[in-house]
Amino acid sequence: MSEAAQTRGVKPGKPAAWLLRQRLAVGQTLRPWLLNPTVRVLLDALCGAVSVVAAYGLRFDMHPPLWAQQQMRMWALLLLFFNPIVISISGGYRSTWQHFGLRDLSRLARRISLLSALLLLFARFSPGLHLMPYGVAFADFLLNLFLCGSVRLIRRLDHEALGRLSADQRILVVGTDETIPDALRQLVPLYGLGVRGAVTQGALFSNRSILGVKVLGTIEDLPALIHAHEANILFLCCGQMEDLPEILQMAADLDVPVKLLPSVRDVVDNRVRVTKPVNVQALRSTNFGAAIELGLPVIECLRDRVVLVTGAGGSIGSELARQVAKAPVHKLLLVDQDENALFELLAEFPEGAPVCPIVADIRDRGAIRRVFSEHEPHVVLHAAAYKHVPMMEANPCEAVLNNVLGTRTLAETARDFRAERMVMISSDKAVRPSSVMGATKRLAEVIIQQIARADDSGVTKFACVRFGNVLGSRGSVLPMFLKQIEQGGPLTVTHADMTRYFMTIPQAVHLVLQAATLGSRGHVYMLEMGDPVRILSFAREVIRLAGLTPDKDVEIKIVGSRPGEKLHEQLWGEGSQVTPTTFEYIYEVYAEDPDRSFPHLLAELEQAATDRRAESIRDLLRQLPIDYLSERADAQPVLAQSL
């Protein structure tokens, strides 16, 4: 749709505009009076008296005899007094006049009929009072209801006219024959001039009007109707329509936004859920992850340096880039093989920022060496890795090529070009690994240690930083749970007793940058992760933070452990020595060097991955000195069980 068409707004025809102006003028005059409670009582009193006079006039052709005139004056005085009293006693003045509707009208009719019945009974058993003729009584009831209802309706029409002033949309309402009427009842009072028409799935109401809104056609006519009425918004009043994919595609093709207008039945039947955003910091505050005060440290090792971040398009890599960009760096190199992720990340930095995006694969030795030759990075933060456990179980060759060969290529290049520092981000799954992913991360740690200790010059400081699950990272459990909640559940938990360590992305990156300042020759650092958390408890907490009730609004289902998963992760192995560092939440983990067979077995592993011999990968991983054993009892799938 053209920009001009989008900005024209609603321009109702001359009759509609004139009528709207008249209604607003009348409303502006009457509104202060109709909002006054005393005036409302007086209006009902006047309506009661006028209705009696009019009823007698109609009954006797506007010439009532003398006896009827006496009765008329008596009944007019009675209704002048009792009409507002009965309405008040029965709660009539507790309802709002600006939203006066059919239900309010039926309640008003019951109150007026009660008044008529009471007055007739009073006259029947009171000497000196004459009965009102039945014809007059019936006419009085109708006239009283009409007059009292009219003053209330005037207030509603004034309220609607005010709402219609802001109706600058050109709306088409799309739904089924059952949902369209309810949707129009919501839309017409507030934005009546903005609703151009309705489009239904069936043909029951075709060429008819509902609440003054014409049914223009069916779903097949939607593209033509959008063009004809210059619609700039579609209200979809049924989320369960068979034609929903076609409607969304039509709207996307024509660049018309679609908004869902759920009915009460949709909400009651759980077809639409009312949730609130889950705050990751709120999860952390409930003991999910270590409580670390965040804030950018003054890292002197980054000052005026060229910093290279691999895997910059990922969750950890992008946060590394954001925090490093706040330091006084000379240049920030963002390396990733996903150009879309780099494009989105680059948009976050202000124009003129010293940021250089580089699309490259860390396994490509020639490309990596060209990057180092051209930009001469001082600090390398290596976050690029395949990290999804089940995915790498099915693709062991890619796991080895990326996590092992890619890390070796990067580390050797950093050494050859005499970079000042290189920090590799590892995982707690590298401790006694039961998965291919964990085994490759442990191998990457050993490679970093071997290269660092074999470098006699010691120019490049190498380090590995190991931590557990990161809340909110791509592919982690939190985004999966949030998506399952959005879809209505169930939340899938692999094992009822499974535990994991958690921390937030800013926490992890904050500590990684601290570890980068430590003088290290291949040391492995472990971040403080707090206490392990049961995944089942974590799932329940996420549901509560979304404003829902576990096992009631959203089901939790145990589906069994996936290949390569452990029930409980470890932060370090049994034979490791753990010592504190100068930073409170960072510990150094020391383990024995691997034996002399390591380089030979590593070369065989990389060759098997290059040749795509997946069947040989696990055998070689078992032979390597990394304590890998995929057949551990806690790594076996468990039977699904109910909570």
Order of alpha helices (4+ residues) and beta strands (2+ residues): alpha-alpha-alpha-alpha-alpha-alpha-beta-alpha-beta-beta-beta-alpha-beta-alpha-beta-alpha-alpha-beta-alpha-beta-alpha-beta-alpha-beta-alpha-alpha-alpha-beta-alpha-beta-beta-alpha-beta-beta-beta-alpha-beta-beta-alpha-beta-beta-beta-alpha-alpha
